[in-house]
């Protein structure tokens, strides 16, 4: 074997190794860019989720207040109905005690 042949093979190997290293560096740069973009998207998503959680917390509290207001209104209605029922019972009892001519027993 001659020296030029060996040098040629060595240069071809070095060229192939250089191409592999260059390709690897391109891949590494691309991965770093993708990682930066992914981190940015994750931060944005995290902020959106925080805002969504705040909105849901407010909605939950608003719903709770609405339900409590409905319960209070229902309780007031039932209390009023109970008072009306009591009045009606007294009126019926008074009517049952009275005679047809309007006198009471």
PLY file of the C-alpha trace (Angstrom):
ply
format ascii 1.0
element vertex 105
property float x
property float y
property float z
element edge 104
property int vertex1
property int vertex2
end_header
0.00 0.00 0.00
1.18 3.37 -0.76
1.12 6.38 1.47
-1.23 8.39 -0.75
-3.89 5.67 -0.61
-3.71 5.51 3.14
-3.90 9.30 3.37
-6.90 9.31 1.03
-8.75 6.79 3.15
-7.90 8.71 6.30
-9.16 11.96 4.74
-12.39 10.27 3.64
-12.88 8.94 7.14
-12.20 12.38 8.59
-14.66 13.92 6.11
-17.31 11.35 7.09
-16.64 12.00 10.77
-16.88 15.77 10.13
-20.23 15.32 8.38
-21.52 13.21 11.27
-20.38 15.85 13.79
-21.92 18.65 11.72
-25.21 16.77 11.42
-25.17 16.09 15.17
-24.55 19.77 15.89
-27.45 20.77 13.63
-29.68 18.29 15.46
-28.49 19.61 18.82
-29.21 23.24 17.83
-32.65 22.23 16.54
-33.41 20.34 19.76
-32.37 23.36 21.84
-34.69 25.60 19.82
-37.53 23.11 20.18
-36.89 22.88 23.91
-37.00 26.68 24.26
-40.25 26.82 22.31
-41.73 24.00 24.38
-40.76 25.74 27.63
-42.35 28.97 26.40
-45.54 27.13 25.43
-45.61 25.37 28.80
-45.30 28.71 30.63
-48.15 30.13 28.55
-50.25 27.03 29.21
-49.50 27.25 32.92
-50.60 30.90 32.97
-53.78 30.04 31.08
-54.53 27.24 33.53
-53.97 29.59 36.48
-56.39 32.09 34.93
-58.89 29.30 34.28
-58.63 28.09 37.87
-59.23 31.65 39.11
-62.29 31.95 36.87
-63.60 28.59 38.07
-63.04 29.61 41.71
-65.01 32.82 41.11
-67.76 30.89 39.30
-67.94 28.38 42.14
-68.22 31.15 44.73
-70.86 32.95 42.66
-72.81 29.71 42.31
-72.55 29.06 46.05
-73.87 32.56 46.79
-76.74 32.01 44.34
-77.67 28.69 45.91
-77.53 30.19 49.40
-79.76 33.06 48.25
-82.25 30.55 46.81
-82.23 28.55 50.04
-82.82 31.73 52.08
-85.67 32.77 49.78
-87.22 29.31 50.05
-86.97 29.42 53.84
-88.63 32.86 53.90
-91.38 31.59 51.61
-91.95 28.55 53.81
-92.05 30.74 56.94
-94.55 33.07 55.29
-96.60 30.09 54.16
-96.53 28.71 57.71
-97.82 32.05 59.05
-100.57 32.08 56.43
-101.49 28.48 57.26
-101.71 29.39 60.96
-103.95 32.35 60.18
-106.13 30.20 57.96
-106.40 27.53 60.67
-107.46 30.18 63.19
-110.01 31.59 60.75
-111.45 28.14 60.02
-111.61 27.36 63.74
-113.37 30.66 64.39
-115.83 29.99 61.57
-116.54 26.52 62.92
-117.28 27.97 66.38
-119.66 30.59 65.07
-123.38 30.06 64.56
-125.16 30.81 61.32
-126.49 34.07 62.76
-122.91 35.28 63.46
-122.74 34.65 67.20
-119.93 32.65 68.72
-120.32 29.71 71.12
0 1
1 2
2 3
3 4
4 5
5 6
6 7
7 8
8 9
9 10
10 11
11 12
12 13
13 14
14 15
15 16
16 17
17 18
18 19
19 20
20 21
21 22
22 23
23 24
24 25
25 26
26 27
27 28
28 29
29 30
30 31
31 32
32 33
33 34
34 35
35 36
36 37
37 38
38 39
39 40
40 41
41 42
42 43
43 44
44 45
45 46
46 47
47 48
48 49
49 50
50 51
51 52
52 53
53 54
54 55
55 56
56 57
57 58
58 59
59 60
60 61
61 62
62 63
63 64
64 65
65 66
66 67
67 68
68 69
69 70
70 71
71 72
72 73
73 74
74 75
75 76
76 77
77 78
78 79
79 80
80 81
81 82
82 83
83 84
84 85
85 86
86 87
87 88
88 89
89 90
90 91
91 92
92 93
93 94
94 95
95 96
96 97
97 98
98 99
99 100
100 101
101 102
102 103
103 104
